[in-house]
Amino acid sequence: MIRPLLKGPAFAAAATSSLNGVLKLAASERALRGEEAAAPGWVQSAVTLAQGGGASEPSAPLSPPRARKEDAGARRTRKVGAGTQRGSRSPAASGRRSSSSSPSQAAGKLHERRLSKRCAPAPCSPSPRAGDRGGEAASLGPREGGGVLEGRGAAATMKASGEQKRGEAAASPGDPWKECMEVAVQLALRAGQIISKALTEEKQVSTKTSAADLVTETDHFVENLIVSALKEKFPSHRFIAEEATAAGSKCILCDSPTWIIDPVDGTCNFVHRFPTVAVSIGFAVNQELEFGVIYHCTEERLYTGRRGQGAFCNDKRLQVSKVTDISKALILTEIGPKRDPDTLKLFLSNMERLLKAQAHGVRVIGSSTLALCLLASGAADAYYQFGLHCWDLAAATVIIREAGGVVMDTSGGPLDLMSCRVVAAGTQEMAAFIAQEIQTIHYRRDDEN
């Protein structure tokens, strides 16, 4: 004959009796060891459930016998006292409560932590009212159509929450540039939303230094968005931005905190709807690069690097490859804006030299910043280019160095951010080999414009 399951009060009484027995046994064992007789967490949870406790009405955890007597006295006091709110505790009880949360409270906190991992808002907010959409709108400048673009960038915002927590843990309370990086991350995500939306739309395209050096209205819009938001937040800071420089602004790196911005890296890709496009924000103080933020908006990959704190793609730490032999290397490069016969001859000659050295291959993807991020992630072993600019290099340089890589001048000396040339690699040996092999293509310095 099958016995019916106990339900309701009968089940509660039986379960509580059994579990209290387990509790007493555990308490006695702890007492023999000289430990505080606290109820194990799973026993507390089971007793709470057996007694009908739930998330909506947290129940107090079971306590050792002496504590339960004190609680009973406190309950009698509450019954006698007029006007006492139901569920309030005496000072002694509340003290115990603060030191040991109920199972439902613990479950609530665990659920909250899980939610923050999956559904956190942007990993950093320039406004102290985190999660306040109105504050975000005010700090990030205009929205297309007066609304907030959703979807694109939201996934990367969630993924970036892990990186944010590590950054917060590593940063000291007096970190002067922590807020700057938080603002940069949020602005990069916002800019990425705009770029992704505009990628498939018709564009107004014009040229700058050559027929291959393109600019669109999206480049100008995104740059104005980023710069205006940063100026409002940090009015004493300096700015170097690609389109402003093209329009005649001086490109000078001084000791003041300086933002170095490429609003749309890979504009030619963007014009042709080729999805290798990014926004890049670098930050330097005393002419030393402090951090870099690059957002590959179509892939929702957020690359970040902070001096002394590592480099990440979303929540994954980046590590360069350790290849030292050119015959085992994949090399990345870009053509640059010059297309005259002499420049093209040198460009193709440099590729030929590396291929004759038995490199696995040489790739051109149309975005300097993303090519450098691929190097930082270990997907390529080296990168070289003549004709890129400081806004292509600034953010990526921090990311590569923090991923364990090397960034240098094509002469083999230290990097000069304004020289419009670079060699980067996962190892010193690889960088030095490429610097020796390639021939120089001359470009005017950024700070001479």
C-alpha positions as CSV (number, residue, x, y, z in Angstrom):
1,M,0.0,0.0,0.0
2,I,1.4,3.4,-1.0
3,R,1.5,6.0,1.8
4,P,0.1,9.4,0.8
5,L,2.6,12.2,0.8
6,L,2.4,14.6,3.8
7,K,1.2,18.0,2.8
8,G,0.4,21.4,4.4
9,P,0.9,21.6,8.2
10,A,1.7,17.9,8.6
11,F,4.5,18.2,6.1
12,A,5.8,21.3,7.7
13,A,5.8,19.8,11.2
14,A,7.5,16.6,10.1
15,A,10.1,18.4,8.0
16,T,10.9,20.9,10.7
17,S,11.3,18.2,13.3
18,S,13.7,16.2,11.1
19,L,15.7,19.2,10.1
20,N,15.9,20.6,13.7
21,G,17.4,17.2,14.6
22,V,20.0,17.7,11.9
23,L,20.5,21.3,13.2
24,K,21.1,20.1,16.8
25,L,23.6,17.4,15.6
26,A,25.5,20.0,13.5
27,A,25.5,22.5,16.4
28,S,26.8,19.9,18.9
29,E,29.6,18.9,16.5
30,R,30.6,22.5,16.0
31,A,30.5,23.0,19.8
32,L,32.9,20.1,20.3
33,R,35.3,21.8,17.9
34,G,34.9,25.0,19.7
35,E,33.2,26.8,16.8
36,E,30.1,29.0,16.9
37,A,27.0,26.9,16.6
38,A,25.5,28.5,13.5
39,A,23.0,26.7,11.4
40,P,24.4,25.5,8.0
41,G,22.9,27.5,5.1
42,W,21.2,24.5,3.5
43,V,19.5,23.6,6.8
44,Q,18.2,27.2,7.2
45,S,16.9,27.2,3.6
46,A,15.2,23.8,4.0
47,V,13.5,24.8,7.3
48,T,12.4,28.1,5.9
49,L,10.7,26.3,2.9
50,A,9.2,23.7,5.2
51,Q,7.7,26.4,7.4
52,G,6.2,28.0,4.3
53,G,8.8,30.8,4.0
54,G,9.3,32.5,0.6
55,A,11.0,35.3,-1.1
56,S,8.2,37.7,-0.5
57,E,8.3,37.3,3.3
58,P,11.8,36.5,4.5
59,S,12.0,34.3,7.6
60,A,14.7,34.5,10.3
61,P,17.3,31.7,10.2
62,L,17.3,29.1,12.9
63,S,19.6,30.0,15.8
64,P,21.2,28.0,18.6
65,P,18.9,27.3,21.6
66,R,20.1,30.2,23.7
67,A,19.6,32.6,20.8
68,R,16.1,31.2,20.2
69,K,15.1,31.9,23.8
70,E,16.3,35.5,23.5
71,D,14.3,35.8,20.3
72,A,11.2,34.5,22.1
73,G,11.7,37.1,24.8
74,A,12.0,39.8,22.1
75,R,8.8,38.5,20.4
76,R,6.9,38.7,23.7
77,T,8.1,42.3,24.1
78,R,6.9,43.2,20.6
79,K,3.4,41.8,21.4
80,V,3.1,43.9,24.5
81,G,4.5,47.1,23.0
82,A,1.8,49.3,21.4
83,G,2.3,50.6,17.9
84,T,5.2,48.2,17.2
85,Q,5.3,47.4,13.5
86,R,4.8,43.8,12.6
87,G,8.1,42.1,11.8
88,S,10.3,44.7,13.7
89,R,13.1,43.4,15.9
90,S,14.7,44.3,19.1
91,P,18.2,45.8,19.0
92,A,19.8,42.5,19.9
93,A,17.7,40.6,17.3
94,S,18.5,43.2,14.6
95,G,22.1,42.9,15.4
96,R,22.0,39.2,14.8
97,R,19.9,39.8,11.7
98,S,22.6,42.1,10.2
99,S,25.3,39.5,10.8
100,S,23.4,36.6,9.3
101,S,20.9,37.1,6.4
102,S,17.9,34.9,5.9
103,P,18.0,32.3,3.1
104,S,15.5,34.2,1.0
105,Q,17.6,37.4,1.4
106,A,20.7,35.5,0.4
107,A,18.9,34.1,-2.6
108,G,17.7,37.6,-3.5
109,K,21.3,38.9,-3.3
110,L,22.5,36.0,-5.5
111,H,19.7,36.6,-8.0
112,E,20.7,40.3,-8.0
113,R,24.3,39.5,-8.7
114,R,23.3,37.2,-11.6
115,L,21.1,39.8,-13.0
116,S,23.9,42.4,-12.8
117,K,26.1,40.1,-14.8
118,R,23.6,39.5,-17.6
119,C,21.6,42.7,-17.7
120,A,23.7,45.4,-16.3
121,P,23.4,48.8,-17.9
122,A,26.4,50.4,-19.6
123,P,29.4,49.3,-17.5
124,C,30.2,52.9,-16.5
125,S,28.1,56.0,-16.4
126,P,29.3,59.6,-16.4
127,S,26.4,60.5,-14.2
128,P,26.2,59.5,-10.5
129,R,22.7,58.3,-11.2
130,A,23.6,55.0,-12.7
131,G,20.8,53.5,-14.8
132,D,19.0,56.8,-15.0
133,R,18.1,57.1,-18.7
134,G,17.4,60.8,-18.5
135,G,20.8,61.4,-16.9
136,E,22.4,59.3,-19.6
137,A,20.7,61.3,-22.3
138,A,21.9,64.6,-20.9
139,S,25.4,63.4,-20.6
140,L,25.8,61.7,-23.9
141,G,24.4,64.5,-26.1
142,P,21.8,64.3,-28.9
143,R,20.0,61.2,-30.0
144,E,18.8,60.5,-33.5
145,G,15.2,61.3,-33.7
146,G,15.1,62.4,-30.1
147,G,15.1,58.8,-28.9
148,V,17.6,56.3,-27.6
149,L,18.9,53.7,-30.0
150,E,18.5,50.2,-28.5
151,G,19.7,46.8,-29.6
152,R,23.2,47.2,-31.1
153,G,25.7,47.8,-28.3
154,A,23.3,46.5,-25.6
155,A,24.9,43.0,-25.8
156,A,28.4,44.5,-25.6
157,T,27.2,46.6,-22.6
158,M,26.2,43.5,-20.8
159,K,29.4,41.6,-21.8
160,A,31.5,44.6,-20.6
161,S,30.1,44.3,-17.0
162,G,32.8,41.6,-16.2
163,E,35.6,43.8,-17.4
164,Q,34.1,46.8,-15.4
165,K,34.2,44.9,-12.2
166,R,37.8,43.9,-12.6
167,G,38.7,47.5,-13.4
168,E,36.9,48.7,-10.3
169,A,38.7,46.2,-8.2
170,A,42.1,47.2,-9.6
171,A,41.6,50.9,-9.4
172,S,42.4,52.7,-6.2
173,P,39.8,55.0,-4.6
174,G,41.9,58.0,-5.6
175,D,42.3,56.9,-9.2
176,P,42.1,60.2,-11.1
177,W,41.3,58.6,-14.6
178,K,38.8,55.9,-13.7
179,E,35.8,58.1,-14.4
180,C,37.4,59.2,-17.7
181,M,37.6,55.6,-18.8
182,E,34.1,54.9,-17.7
183,V,32.8,57.8,-19.8
184,A,34.9,56.7,-22.8
185,V,33.4,53.2,-22.7
186,Q,29.8,54.5,-22.6
187,L,30.5,57.0,-25.4
188,A,32.1,54.3,-27.5
189,L,29.0,52.0,-27.1
190,R,26.7,54.9,-27.9
191,A,28.8,55.8,-31.0
192,G,28.7,52.2,-32.1
193,Q,25.0,52.1,-32.1
194,I,24.9,55.1,-34.4
195,I,27.5,53.6,-36.8
196,S,25.7,50.3,-36.9
197,K,22.5,51.9,-37.8
198,A,24.1,54.1,-40.5
199,L,26.1,51.3,-42.0
200,T,23.2,50.1,-44.2
201,E,21.8,53.5,-45.0
202,E,22.7,55.9,-47.9
203,K,25.7,58.1,-47.1
204,Q,27.0,61.4,-48.2
205,V,30.6,60.8,-49.1
206,S,33.5,63.2,-49.7
207,T,37.2,63.0,-49.9
208,K,40.1,64.5,-47.9
209,T,43.8,64.0,-48.8
210,S,43.2,61.5,-51.7
211,A,40.4,59.8,-53.6
212,A,40.8,56.8,-51.2
213,D,40.7,59.0,-48.0
214,L,36.9,59.2,-47.4
215,V,34.7,60.9,-44.9
216,T,30.9,60.8,-44.4
217,E,28.4,62.7,-42.4
218,T,28.4,59.9,-39.8
219,D,32.1,60.6,-39.2
220,H,31.3,64.2,-38.4
221,F,28.2,63.4,-36.3
222,V,29.9,60.8,-34.2
223,E,33.0,63.0,-33.6
224,N,30.8,65.9,-32.5
225,L,28.8,63.6,-30.2
226,I,31.9,62.3,-28.5
227,V,33.8,65.6,-28.2
228,S,30.8,67.7,-27.1
229,A,30.0,65.2,-24.3
230,L,33.6,65.0,-23.2
231,K,34.0,68.8,-23.2
232,E,30.9,69.2,-21.1
233,K,32.2,66.6,-18.6
234,F,35.9,67.6,-18.6
235,P,36.1,71.2,-19.8
236,S,39.9,71.6,-19.0
237,H,40.9,68.6,-21.2
238,R,42.5,68.8,-24.7
239,F,41.3,67.0,-27.8
240,I,42.8,65.6,-31.0
241,A,40.1,64.3,-33.3
242,E,40.4,63.1,-36.9
243,E,37.8,65.2,-38.6
244,A,38.7,68.4,-36.6
245,T,42.3,67.9,-37.6
246,A,41.3,67.5,-41.3
247,A,39.4,70.8,-41.0
248,G,42.5,72.6,-39.8
249,S,42.7,72.1,-36.0
250,K,46.3,71.7,-34.6
251,C,47.3,68.2,-33.8
252,I,49.6,68.7,-30.8
253,L,50.1,66.3,-27.9
254,C,50.9,68.2,-24.7
255,D,51.1,67.4,-21.0
256,S,47.5,68.2,-20.4
257,P,44.9,65.3,-20.3
258,T,44.3,64.7,-24.0
259,W,41.6,62.7,-25.8
260,I,42.6,61.2,-29.1
261,I,39.6,60.2,-31.1
262,D,38.8,58.3,-34.4
263,P,35.0,58.5,-34.7
264,V,34.8,55.9,-37.5
265,D,37.9,53.9,-38.2
266,G,37.5,52.0,-41.5
267,T,35.5,54.7,-43.3
268,C,36.1,53.1,-46.7
269,N,34.7,49.9,-45.3
270,F,31.8,51.8,-43.8
271,V,31.0,53.5,-47.2
272,H,30.9,50.1,-48.9
273,R,28.9,48.4,-46.0
274,F,31.9,46.2,-45.3
275,P,31.4,45.5,-41.6
276,T,35.0,45.9,-40.3
277,V,34.4,49.3,-38.7
278,A,35.2,50.7,-35.2
279,V,35.2,53.7,-33.0
280,S,38.5,54.5,-31.1
281,I,39.0,56.6,-28.1
282,G,42.5,57.0,-26.5
283,F,43.6,59.1,-23.5
284,A,47.0,60.5,-22.7
285,V,48.4,62.5,-19.7
286,N,51.9,64.0,-19.7
287,Q,52.2,62.6,-23.2
288,E,51.9,59.1,-21.8
289,L,49.0,56.9,-23.0
290,E,46.7,55.9,-20.0
291,F,43.9,53.9,-21.6
292,G,42.3,53.0,-24.8
293,V,38.7,52.0,-25.8
294,I,37.9,50.5,-29.2
295,Y,34.4,49.3,-30.1
296,H,33.9,46.9,-33.1
297,C,30.3,47.9,-33.4
298,T,29.1,45.3,-36.0
299,E,30.5,42.5,-33.9
300,E,29.7,44.1,-30.6
301,R,33.3,43.6,-29.3
302,L,34.5,46.1,-26.8
303,Y,38.3,46.2,-26.5
304,T,39.7,48.1,-23.5
305,G,43.2,48.6,-22.1
306,R,44.3,50.5,-19.0
307,R,47.9,51.1,-18.2
308,G,49.0,48.6,-15.5
309,Q,45.5,46.9,-15.4
310,G,45.4,44.6,-18.5
311,A,43.5,44.5,-21.7
312,F,40.2,42.9,-22.4
313,C,37.7,42.1,-25.2
314,N,34.3,42.3,-23.4
315,D,35.0,40.0,-20.4
316,K,37.9,38.0,-21.8
317,R,41.5,39.0,-21.0
318,L,43.7,39.5,-24.0
319,Q,47.0,37.9,-24.6
320,V,49.3,38.3,-27.7
321,S,50.9,35.4,-29.4
322,K,54.5,34.5,-28.6
323,V,55.6,33.6,-32.1
324,T,59.2,34.7,-32.8
325,D,59.8,32.9,-36.1
326,I,58.6,34.8,-39.3
327,S,57.9,31.4,-41.0
328,K,55.2,30.8,-38.5
329,A,53.7,34.3,-38.5
330,L,50.5,35.9,-39.9
331,I,51.1,39.6,-40.6
332,L,48.6,42.4,-40.8
333,T,49.1,45.8,-42.6
334,E,47.2,48.6,-44.3
335,I,47.8,50.4,-47.5
336,G,47.6,54.0,-46.3
337,P,46.0,57.0,-48.2
338,K,48.8,57.5,-50.8
339,R,48.3,55.8,-54.1
340,D,51.0,57.3,-56.3
341,P,53.2,54.8,-58.2
342,D,56.3,55.1,-56.0
343,T,54.3,54.6,-52.8
344,L,52.4,51.5,-54.2
345,K,55.7,50.1,-55.4
346,L,57.2,50.3,-51.9
347,F,54.0,49.0,-50.3
348,L,54.0,45.9,-52.5
349,S,57.8,45.5,-52.1
350,N,57.4,45.3,-48.3
351,M,54.7,42.6,-48.6
352,E,57.0,40.7,-51.0
353,R,59.9,40.8,-48.6
354,L,57.8,39.3,-45.8
355,L,56.4,36.6,-48.1
356,K,59.8,35.7,-49.3
357,A,60.8,35.4,-45.7
358,Q,58.2,32.6,-45.6
359,A,55.5,34.4,-43.5
360,H,52.3,32.4,-43.5
361,G,50.5,35.4,-45.0
362,V,49.9,39.2,-45.1
363,R,46.4,40.5,-44.6
364,V,44.7,43.9,-45.2
365,I,41.3,44.3,-43.4
366,G,40.7,48.0,-43.9
367,S,40.8,49.1,-40.3
368,S,44.0,49.9,-38.5
369,T,42.5,49.9,-35.0
370,L,40.8,46.5,-35.5
371,A,43.9,45.0,-37.1
372,L,45.8,46.0,-34.0
373,C,43.1,44.6,-31.7
374,L,43.4,41.3,-33.6
375,L,47.1,41.4,-32.8
376,A,46.4,42.0,-29.2
377,S,44.0,39.1,-29.1
378,G,46.6,36.7,-30.5
379,A,44.8,36.2,-33.9
380,A,47.8,37.7,-35.7
381,D,51.4,37.9,-34.9
382,A,52.6,41.3,-36.2
383,Y,51.4,44.5,-37.8
384,Y,53.2,47.3,-39.6
385,Q,52.0,50.4,-41.5
386,F,53.1,53.7,-42.9
387,G,50.5,56.5,-43.2
388,L,48.3,55.8,-40.2
389,H,47.6,58.6,-37.7
390,C,47.8,59.1,-33.9
391,W,44.0,58.5,-33.6
392,D,44.5,55.1,-35.3
393,L,47.3,54.2,-32.8
394,A,46.6,55.8,-29.4
395,A,43.9,53.4,-28.0
396,A,45.3,50.3,-29.7
397,T,48.8,50.9,-28.4
398,V,47.6,50.7,-24.8
399,I,45.6,47.6,-25.5
400,I,48.5,45.8,-27.2
401,R,51.0,46.7,-24.5
402,E,48.6,45.5,-21.8
403,A,48.1,42.3,-23.7
404,G,51.9,41.7,-23.5
405,G,52.8,43.0,-26.9
406,V,55.4,45.4,-28.3
407,V,54.7,48.7,-30.2
408,M,57.7,50.5,-31.7
409,D,58.8,52.8,-34.5
410,T,59.6,51.3,-37.9
411,S,63.2,52.3,-37.2
412,G,63.3,49.9,-34.3
413,G,63.3,52.7,-31.8
414,P,60.6,53.8,-29.3
415,L,57.1,54.6,-30.7
416,D,56.6,58.2,-31.8
417,L,52.8,58.7,-31.8
418,M,53.0,61.5,-34.3
419,S,55.3,59.9,-36.8
420,C,52.5,58.1,-38.8
421,R,54.3,54.8,-38.8
422,V,54.4,51.7,-36.5
423,V,55.5,48.1,-36.1
424,A,53.7,46.1,-33.5
425,A,54.1,42.4,-32.6
426,G,53.5,39.8,-29.9
427,T,57.3,39.5,-29.3
428,Q,60.3,41.8,-29.4
429,E,62.0,39.4,-31.8
430,M,59.2,39.5,-34.3
431,A,58.9,43.3,-34.2
432,A,62.6,43.8,-34.7
433,F,62.7,41.4,-37.6
434,I,59.9,43.2,-39.4
435,A,61.4,46.7,-38.7
436,Q,64.6,45.5,-40.4
437,E,62.9,44.0,-43.4
438,I,60.5,46.8,-44.5
439,Q,61.4,49.9,-46.4
440,T,60.2,53.3,-45.3
441,I,57.3,55.1,-46.9
442,H,57.5,58.7,-46.0
443,Y,54.5,60.6,-44.7
444,R,54.2,64.0,-43.1
445,R,54.0,63.9,-39.3
446,D,50.7,64.6,-37.6
447,D,52.1,67.5,-35.6
448,E,53.3,69.2,-38.7
449,N,49.9,69.7,-40.2
